[in-house]
């Protein structure tokens, strides 16, 4: 054994070195114990994992062995199973051959697409029918609401002569004001000042009578058309337009010859003619608040001022007629 090294610095230094060495040995021992403990724990975990895997393998093996035993038992009970299956195969083949052939995938896709298109068409038809039904219901309700004040006032719907009496007034402007009260299907946007310019003419009284009769006929035309729509009946040729209605009516208040459904090229196409006939309407009929009114009625004869009433027939949509102008004959190609 080699002698213990002694410190050249004396016994005190020697003692210090011994303490330090002892502490280092203790630390190494502690680390070794911790490492050993860690390794033991890891080993336990790995051991538990492999033990679990071994149990799973054993269970699987037992299950496989059980299946093998059951198959062996089945085979032992039906030794002629193979021969039976072989005898059944021809019959199965014949049955399969009798089955209808499956259509090709492309054919199935084509059928599916055709069915989808048909479904879409039917859905569109249903939507259109529902919209038409709703429109008819709205038209019926609107017609009943608009005609109720007339009925409450004792005027029979469609009686133009009785309505003309209610529209009588001492002035042309007054006739238009009366129409606003009694003609629930007319919207009068005409400037009353245009009518007032005709008041001092010698034929003013005749024009007042004709204006009242004209407005009464327009109202009864709209009434009958609204009622037909409300009851789901078509307008028919007699209610195709105001001219047709006047021609089929027994009333003589407005001759169909006085109803003009259109005008010449100047009035419908020229800037001046078209501007004069672009007249105010409610914005729910046209968002711009204006519409070109070529349809008009001859209230006066051909001699100036030849009064005319221009109107916009919206009975096929809103059920209303807008009277946009009553006054002197508007500018046309023959006007100087």
ZAGU-661883 format. One record per atom (N, C-alpha, C): x, y negated, z. Coordinates in steps of 0.05 Angstrom, whole numbers, plus 32768, in hexadecimal, padded with zeros to 4 digits. Layout:
N
XYZ
...
This chain:
336
801180188000
800080008000
80127FE78000
800A7FD67FEF
801A7FBD7FED
80147FAB8004
80277F9C800E
80227F8A8024
800F7F74801D
7FFF7F6A8030
7FEB7F54802B
7FFB7F3B8026
7FF27F2E8011
80007F15800A
7FFA7F00801F
800E7EF38026
800B7EDD803A
800E7EC2802D
7FFF7EAF8039
80007E94802D
80197E868036
80267E798024
803E7E6A802A
80397E52803C
801E7E4B8040
80177E33804F
80117E38806C
80147E518074
80117E578091
7FF77E668096
7FF37E6E80B0
7FDC7E7E80B9
7FC27E7180B3
7FBF7E5780B6
7FA57E4A80B1
7F9D7E4C8094
7FAF7E478083
7FA97E4A8066
7FA37E66805F
7FB27E79806C
7FAD7E958067
7F917E9D806F
7F877E928086
7F6C7E98808F
7F577E8D807C
7F5C7E768072
7F497E6A805F
7F467E7B8046
7F5C7E84803C
7F5B7E958023
7F4C7EAF8029
7F507EBA8041
7F417ED28048
7F237ECE8048
7F1A7EB78054
7EFD7EB18055
7EF17EAD8039
7F007E9F8029
7EF77E9A800D
7EF47EB47FFE
7F077EC68001
7F067EDF7FF3
7EEF7EF07FFD
7EEA7EEF8017
7ED47EFE8022
7EB97EF48017
7EB67ED98015
7E9D7ECD800B
7E997ED57FEE
7EAF7ED67FDE
7EAC7EDE7FC2
7EA37EFB7FC0
7EAE7F0C7FD2
7EA67F287FD2
7E887F2B7FD9
7E7F7F1B7FED
7E637F1C7FF4
7E517F147FDD
7E597EFF7FCE
7E497EF57FB7
7E487F097FA2
7E5F7F177F9D
7E5F7F2B7F88
7E4D7F437F90
7E4D7F497FA9
7E3D7F5F7FB3
7E1F7F587FB0
7E187F3F7FB6
7DFC7F367FB4
7DF37F377F97
7E057F2E7F85
7DFE7F2E7F68
7DFA7F4A7F5E
7E0B7F5C7F68
7E0A7F787F5F
7DEF7F847F68
7DE77F7E7F81
7DCE7F897F8B
7DB67F7E7F7B
7DB77F647F74
7DA17F587F64
7D9F7F657F49
7DB77F697F3C
7DB87F757F22
7DAD7F917F23
7DB57FA07F38
7DAC7FBC7F3B
7D8D7FBD7F3E
7D837FA97F4E
7D667FA87F52
7D577FA27F38
7D627F907F29
7D567F897F0F
7D567FA17EFC
7D6C7FAF7EFB
7D6E7FC77EEA
7D5A7FDC7EF2
7D577FDF7F0C
7D447FF37F16
7D277FEC7F0E
7D207FD27F10
7D057FC97F09
7D017FCD7EEB
7D157FC77EDA
7D127FCB7EBD
7D0F7FE87EB7
7D1D7FF87EC5
7D1B80157EC1
7CFF801F7EC8
7CF480157EDE
7CD9801D7EE6
7CC580167ED1
7CC77FFD7EC7
7CB57FF47EB2
7CB680067E9A
7CCF800B7E90
7CD2801C7E79
7CC880387E7E
7CCD80427E96
7CC4805C7E9C
7CA6805E7E9C
7C9880497EA7
7C7B80497EA8
7C7080487E8C
7C7D80387E7A
7C7480357E5E
7C7680507E50
7C8D805D7E53
7C9080767E45
7C7D808C7E51
7C78808A7E6A
7C66809D7E76
7C4980997E6B
7C4180807E68
7C27807A7E5C
7C2580847E3F
7C3B80807E30
7C3B808A7E14
7C3980A87E14
7C4780B57E26
7C4780D27E28
7C2B80DC7E2D
7C1C80CE7E3F
7C0080D67E45
7BEE80D27E2D
7BF280BC7E1E
7BE280B87E06
7BE880CE7DF2
7C0180D57DEF
7C0880EB7DDC
7BFC81057DE5
7BFC810A7DFF
7BF081237E09
7BD281247E03
7BC5810C7E08
7BA8810B7E03
7BA281107DE5
7BB381047DD4
7BAF81077DB7
7BB481247DAF
7BC881307DBB
7BCE814C7DB5
7BB7815E7DBE
7BAC81597DD6
7B9581697DE0
7B7D81667DCD
7B78814D7DC4
7B6181487DB2
7B6581577D98
7B7E81567D8D
7B8481647D74
7B8181827D78
7B8A818D7D8E
7B8881A97D93
7B6B81B27D95
7B5A819F7DA2
7B3D81A67DA4
7B3081A67D88
7B3881937D77
7B2D81937D5C
7B3581AC7D4D
7B4E81B47D50
7B5881CC7D42
7B4781E47D4B
7B4281E67D66
7B3381FD7D70
7B1781FD7D65
7B0A81E47D63
7AEF81E27D59
7AEE81EA7D3B
7B0281E17D2C
7B0381E87D0F
7B0782067D0C
7B1882117D1C
7B1D822E7D1B
7B04823D7D21
7AF582337D35
7ADC82407D3C
7AC8823F7D26
7AC682277D19
7AB482237D02
7ABA82357CEB
7AD482377CE6
7ADD82497CD0
7AD782667CD6
7ADB826D7CEF
7AD682897CF7
7AB982907CF5
7AA7827B7CFA
7A8A82807CF9
7A8082817CDD
7A8D82727CCB
7A8482707CAF
7A9B82787C9C
7AA082917C9C
7AB6829B7C8C
7AB182987C6E
7A9782987C67
7A9082967C4B
7A8982797C43
7A9182657C53
7A8B82497C4D
7A9582407C32
7AAD82487C2B
7ABA82417C12
7AA9824B7BFA
7AA182647BFD
7A91826F7BE7
7A7682627BE4
7A6A825A7BFB
7A51824C7BFA
7A5382317BEC
7A6882227BF3
7A6D82087BE7
7A71820B7BC9
7A80821F7BC1
7A8582237BA4
7A6B822A7B95
7A5982387BA2
7A3F823E7B96
7A2D82267B94
7A3182127BA6
7A2081FA7BA5
7A2A81E57B91
7A4381E77B8A
7A4E81D27B79
7A3F81CF7B5E
7A3881E47B50
7A2A81E17B36
7A1081D27B3A
7A0181D97B4F
79E781CB7B54
79EB81AD7B59
7A0081A77B69
7A06818B7B6F
7A0D817C7B56
7A1D81897B45
7A25817C7B2C
7A0C81757B1B
79F981887B19
79E181837B09
79D1816C7B15
79CF816B7B30
79BF81557B3C
79CC813A7B37
79E7813A7B38
79F581217B33
79F081187B16
79F0812B7B04
79ED81247AE7
79D181197AE2
79BD81227AF3
79A281187AEF
799E80FC7AF9
79AF80F37B0B
79AD80D87B16
79B080C37B00
79A080AC7B01
79A480977AED
79C0808A7AF0
79CB80847AD9
79E580787AD9
79E4805C7AE5
79F880557AF5
79FA803B7B00
7A0080277AEA
79F380107AEA
79F97FFC7AD5
7A167FF17ADA
7A217FE77AC5
7A3C7FDC7AC7
7A3B7FC37AD8
7A527FBD7AE4
7A547FA67AF6
7A4C7F8C7AE7
7A557F8A7ACE
7A4F7F717ABE
7A317F6E7ABB
7A247F857AB6
7A077F847AB2
79F97F7B7ACC
7A027F867AE2
79F77F7E7AFC
79FB7F607B01
7A137F567AFB
7A187F3A7AFF
7A067F297AED
7A027F327AD4
79F07F237AC2
79D37F227ACD
79CA7F3A7AD7
79AF7F3B7AE2
79AD7F287AFB
79C27F287B0B
79C17F177B23
79C07EFA7B1B
79D17EF27B08
79D17ED67AFF
79B67ECE7AF3
79AA7EE07AE4
79907EDA7AD8
797B7ED77AEE
797C7EE87B03
796A7EE67B19
796D7ECC7B28
79867EC47B2B
798C7EAB7B39
79817E937B29
79847E947B0F
79797E7E7AFE
795B7E7D7B00
794F7E957AFF
79327E967B01
79287E8B7B1C
79377E937B31
79307E897B4C
79327E6A7B4D
79487E607B40
794B7E437B40
79357E357B31
792C7E417B1A
79177E357B0A
78FD7E357B1A
78F77E4C7B28
78DF7E4E7B38
78DF7E397B4F
78F77E367B5B
78F97E237B71
78F47E067B67
78FE7E007B4E
78FA7DE67B43
78DC7DE27B3C
78CF7DF67B31
78B37DF47B2B
78A37DF07B45
78AA7DFE7B5A
789D7DFB7B74
78A07DDF7B7E
78B97DD57B7C
78BE7DB97B86
78AD7DA57B76
78AC7DA87B5C
789D7D967B4B
787F7D987B52
78757DB07B56
78597DB37B5D
78537DA67B78
78657DA97B8B
78617D9D7BA5
78617D7E7BA3
78737D747B93
78747D577B8F
785B7D4D7B81
78517D5C7B6D
78387D547B60
78217D557B73
78207D6A7B84
780B7D6C7B97
780B7D557BAB
78247D4E7BB5
78267D387BC8
781E7D1E7BBB
78267D1A7BA1
781F7D017B93
78017CFF7B90
77F47D167B8A
77D67D167B88
77C97D0F7BA2
77D47D1A7BB8
77C87D147BD2
77CC7CF77BD9
77E47CEC7BD3
77E97CD07BD8
77D67CBE7BC7
77D27CC67BAE
77C07CB77B9D
77A47CB87BA7
779B7CCF7BB1
77807CD27BBB
777D7CC07BD4
77907CC17BE6
778E7CB17BFF
778F7C937BF8
77A07C8C7BE5
77A27C6F7BDD
77887C667BD0
777D7C777BBF
77647C707BB1
774D7C6C7BC6
774B7C7E7BD9
77367C7C7BED
773A7C637BFE
77537C5D7C05
77597C457C16
77537C2C7C07
775A7C2B7BED
77567C137BDD
77387C0E7BD7
77297C247BD3
770E7C217BCB
76FB7C1D7BE2
77047C237BFA
76F27C217C12
76E87C057C17
76F97BF07C15
76EE7BD57C19
76D87BCE7C05
76DA7BD77BEC
76C67BD37BD8
76AC7BE07BE0
76AE7BF87BE9
76967C077BF1
76897BFA7C0A
76997BF17C1D
768F7BE37C35
76817BC97C2E
76897BBD7C17
767D7BA47C0F
76647BA87BFE
765D7BC17BF9
76447BC77BEB
76477BC87BCD
76607BC87BC2
76647BC97BA5
76697BE67B9E
765A7BF17B8C
765D7C0D7B83
76767C0E7B72
76867C237B78
769F7C277B68
76987C2C7B4B
76A57C1D7B39
76A07C207B1D
768B7C0D7B12
767E7BFE7B23
76697BEB7B1A
76767BD17B13
767E7BCE7AF9
768C7BB67AF1
767B7B9D7AF2
76617BA07AEB
764F7B887AEA
764C7B7C7B06
76487B8E7B1A
76457B847B35
765F7B777B3F
76757B827B37
768F7B767B3F
76937B5B7B31
768B7B597B19
768E7B3F7B0A
767F7B297B19
76687B2F7B24
76587B1B7B33
76687B127B4B
76767B247B59
76867B1D7B70
769E7B0C7B69
76A77B0E7B50
76BF7B007B48
76B97AE47B3D
769F7ADE7B3A
76977AC47B30
76A17AAD7B42
76AB7A987B36
76B67A817B46
76B57A687B34
76B57A517B3F
76B27A387B2F
76CC7A317B1F
76E27A3F7B25
76FB7A397B17
77087A537B0E
771A7A517AFA
77297A687AF2
773B7A727B09
77477A5F7B16
77587A667B2D
77487A747B42
772F7A6B7B46
771D7A777B5A
77167A947B52
77137A9A7B38
770D7AB57B2F
77257AC77B37
773D7ABE7B33
77557ACE7B3A
77567AD37B58
774E7ABE7B68
774E7AC17B85
77397AD57B8E
77217AD57B81
770D7AE97B87
77167B057B81
77257B077B6B
772F7B227B63
77427B2D7B78
77517B1B7B84
77647B257B99
77547B307BB1
773B7B277BB5
772B7B317BCB
771C7B4B7BC4
77127B4C7BAC
77007B627BA5
770D7B787B93
77237B727B86
772F7B857B74
77477B927B82
77427BA77B91
77577BB37BA2
776D7BC17B92
77697BC77B78
777D7BD47B68
778B7BC27B55
77867BA87B58
77947B947B48
77A87B847B5A
77C07B817B50
77D37B707B5E
77D77B587B4B
77CF7B417B55
77CF7B297B44
77E87B187B4C
77FB7B187B3A
78147B087B3E
78147AF07B2B
77FF7AEC7B1C
77FE7AD67B09
77FF7ABB7B17
780C7AA87B0B
780E7A8D7B16
77F37A7F7B13
77E67A787B29
77CB7A6B7B26
77CD7A507B19
77E47A437B18
77E67A297B0B
77E27A2C7AED
77E97A437AE1
77E47A487AC5
77C67A487ABF
77B77A547AD1
779A7A557ACD
778E7A397AD1
77997A2A7AE4
778E7A0F7AEA
779179FC7AD2
77A57A017AC1
77A879F07AA9
779279F27A95
77827A087A97
776C7A0C7A85
77517A027A8F
775079F87AA8
773779F17AB5
772779DC7AA6
773579C87A99
772779B17A8D
771F79B67A70
772579CE7A66
771D79D47A4A
76FF79D97A49
76F379D27A32
76D679D47A2F
76CC79F17A31
76DD7A047A2B
76D57A207A2D
76DD7A2D7A47
76E37A1E7A5B
76ED7A297A75
76D87A3A7A82
76BE7A337A80
76A97A437A8D
76A67A5E7A7F
76A97A5F7A65
76A87A787A56
76C07A8A7A5E
76D77A7D7A61
76EF7A8C7A68
76ED7A977A85
76E07A887A96
76DC7A927AB2
76CB7AAB7AB2
76B67AAB7AA2
76A47AC37AA0
76B47ADB7A94
76C37AD57A7F
76D37AEB7A72
76E97AF57A85
76F57AE37A93
770B7AEB7AA6
76FF7AFD7ABC
76E87AF57AC7
76DC7B057ADC
76D47B217AD2
76C97B227ABA
76C17B3C7AAE
76DA7B4D7AA8
76EF7B407A9E
77087B4F7A98
77147B5B7AB1
77167B4B7AC6
77217B557ADF
77107B6B7AEB
76F57B697AE8
76E47B7E7AF2
76E87B987AE3
76EC7B967AC8
76F07BAE7AB8
770C7BBB7ABE
77207BAA7AC2
773A7BB57AC9
77397BC47AE3
772A7BB87AF7
77287BC57B11
77197BE07B0F
77037BE07B00
76F37BF97AFF
77037C0E7AEF
77137C067ADB
77247C197ACD
77387C267AE0
77447C157AF1
77587C207B04
774A7C317B19
77317C297B21
77237C3A7B35
771D7C567B2A
77137C577B12
770C7C717B07
77257C827B03
773B7C767AFA
77537C857AF6
775E7C8F7B11
775E7C7E7B25
77677C867B40
77567C9D7B4B
773C7C9C7B47
772A7CB17B52
772F7CCB7B44
77337CCA7B2A
773A7CE37B1B
77537CEF7B25
77687CDF7B2A
77817CE97B34
777D7CF47B50
776D7CE67B60
77697CEF7B7C
775B7D0A7B7D
774A7D107B6A
773C7D2A7B69
774A7D3F7B58
77637D397B50
77737D4C7B41
776B7D4F7B24
775B7D3D7B1A
77537D3E7AFE
77657D2D7AED
77697D357AD4
77797D257AC2
776B7D0B7ABA
777A7CF87AB0
776D7CDE7AA9
775A7CE27A91
77627CF37A7E
77527CF77A66
77547CE07A53
774B7CE47A3A
774E7CCF7A26
77407CB57A2C
77297CB67A3B
771A7C9E7A41
77297C8C7A55
773C7C987A64
774B7C887A78
77697C877A71
776F7C8C7A57
778B7C8B7A4F
77977C6F7A53
77877C5B7A4E
77907C3F7A52
77777C2E7A54
777B7C147A58
77647C027A5C
77537C007A42
77607BFF7A2B
77527BFD7A12
773F7C157A0E
77497C2D7A13
77397C467A10
77227C457A24
77277C3B7A3C
77117C3A7A50
76FB7C277A47
77037C0F7A3D
76EF7BFC7A34
76DF7C077A1C
76EC7C177A0B
76DE7C2379F5
76CA7C3879FD
76CF7C467A13
76BD7C5B7A1C
76A97C527A31
76AC7C397A3A
769A7C2F7A4F
76807C247A43
766A7C277A52
76517C1C7A49
764F7BFE7A4F
76617BF47A5F
76617BD87A66
766C7BC77A4F
765F7BAF7A4B
76687B9D7A36
76797B867A40
76847B897A58
76937B737A64
76AD7B6D7A55
76B97B827A49
76D37B7E7A3C
76D37B917A23
76D57B847A0C
76D67B9479F3
76F27BA079F0
76F47BB979E7
770F7BC579E2
771F7BB579CE
77127BA679BC
77207B9679A8
77307B7F79B6
77277B7779CE
77357B6279DC
774E7B6C79EB
77517B8679ED
77687B9279FC
777E7B9879E8
77957B8C79EC
77AC7B9079DB
77C27B9F79EB
77C97BB779E1
77DC7BC879F0
77F97BC179EA
77FE7BB279D6
781A7BAB79D0
781A7B9179C0
78327B8779BA
78357B6F79AA
78497B737994
784C7B5E7984
785F7B60796D
787C7B617976
788D7B637962
78AA7B667967
78B57B4D7975
78AB7B35796E
78B57B1D797B
78B17B1E7999
78987B2579A1
78917B2479BD
78A07B3979CD
78A57B5079C0
78B17B6679CF
78D07B6779CD
78DB7B5979B9
78F87B5B79B5
79077B4179B7
78FB7B2B79AF
790A7B1179AF
790E7B0879CB
79247AFA79D1
792A7AF079EC
79147ADE79F7
790A7ACC79E7
78F57ABA79F0
78DB7AC979F6
78D27ADA79E2
78B97AE879E6
78BA7AFB79FE
78D07B097A00
78D37B1D7A16
78D57B0E7A31
78E37AF87A32
78E67AE97A4B
78CB7ADE7A55
78BA7AD47A42
78A07ACA7A49
788E7AE07A55
78927AF87A4C
78817B0E7A54
788D7B1F7A6B
78A47B177A75
78B07B257A8C
78A47B187AA5
78927B257AB2
78817B197AC7
78847B287AE1
787E7B1B7AF7
78837B277B12
78717B3F7B18
787D7B537B25
786F7B6B7B2F
787A7B717B4B
786B7B807B5B
78767B897B75
78907B997B71
78A27B977B84
78BC7BA57B82
78BA7BC37B85
78A47BCD7B91
78A17BEA7B92
78987BF57B77
78907BE47B65
788A7BED7B49
78A37BEA7B38
78B17BD47B3B
78CB7BD17B2D
78DE7BC27B40
78F57BCE7B47
79077BC27B5A
79107BA67B53
79107B9F7B39
79187B857B30
79037B707B38
78EA7B787B3C
78D57B657B42
78C87B5A7B29
78D07B657B12
78C47B5B7AF8
78C07B737AE5
78AD7B6F7AD2
78A87B827ABD
789E7B747AA4
78A57B7F7A8D
789B7B737A74
787F7B7B7A70
786D7B677A6C
78507B6D7A69
78477B657A4D
78487B797A3B
783E7B757A20
78207B7A7A1D
78157B8A7A2F
77F87B8F7A2E
77EA7B757A38
77D67B6E7A29
77C77B557A31
77AA7B577A27
779A7B447A30
777E7B427A29
77787B267A1F
77697B257A0A
77617B0B79FE
77497B007A0D
774E7AED7A1E
77387AE07A2D
772C7ACA7A1B
773D7ABB7A0D
77337AA779FA
77357AB179DD
772B7AA179CB
772D7AA979AF
77487AA179A4
774B7AA0798A
77657A9B797E
776D7A7E797F
775B7A6B7982
77617A4F7982
776F7A48799C
77847A37799B
77927A2E79B3
777E7A2179C7
77837A2579E1
779A7A3279ED
77997A5179EE
77837A5D79E4
77817A7A79E1
778A7A8979FA
777C7A867A11
77857A937A2A
77897AB17A27
779E7ABB7A34
77A47AD77A34
77AA7AE07A51
77A37AFA7A57
77A97B067A71
77BC7B1D7A6B
77D47B1B7A76
77E87B317A73
77E87B427A8C
77EA7B5C7A88
77E97B6F7A9F
77FD7B867A9B
78037B937AB1
78147BAA7AB1
78057BC27ABD
78007BD67AAD
77F07BED7AB5
78027C027AC2
77FF7C047ADD
780F7C187AEC
77FD7C2D7AF9
77E67C317AEC
77D37C447AF8
77DD7C617AF8
77EF7C677AE6
77FA7C837AE6
780E7C877AFC
78187C727B09
782C7C757B1E
78207C6C7B39
781E7C527B3D
78157C477B57
77F67C467B58
77E97C487B41
77CC7C457B41
77C37C287B3E
77D67C157B3C
77D07BF97B3B
77D37BED7B1F
77C67BD57B1C
77CB7BC57B04
77D37BA97B0D
77E97BA07B01
77F47B867B09
77EC7B717AF4
77DE7B5C7AFD
77D77B467AEB
77ED7B317AEE
77FE7B307ADA
78167B1F7ADC
78137B037AD1
77FE7AFF7AC0
77FB7AE57AB3
77DF7AE17AAA
77D57AC87AAF
77BC7ABF7AA2
77C07AA27A9C
77BE7A9B7A83
77C27A7F7A7B
77C27A7D7A5C
77CD7A667A53
77CE7A627A36
77DF7A787A28
77D87A7C7A0F
77E67A9179FF
78047A8C7A00
78137AA27A06
782F7A9F7A08
783C7A9C79ED
78557A9379ED
78647A8D79D5
78667AA779C4
78617AA579AA
78647ABB7998
78707AB2797D
78717AC47969
787E7ABD7950
78707AA77941
78557AA47946
78467A8F7937
78467A747946
78517A74795E
78527A5B796E
78677A487962
785F7A2F795E
78737A1B7953
78877A137968
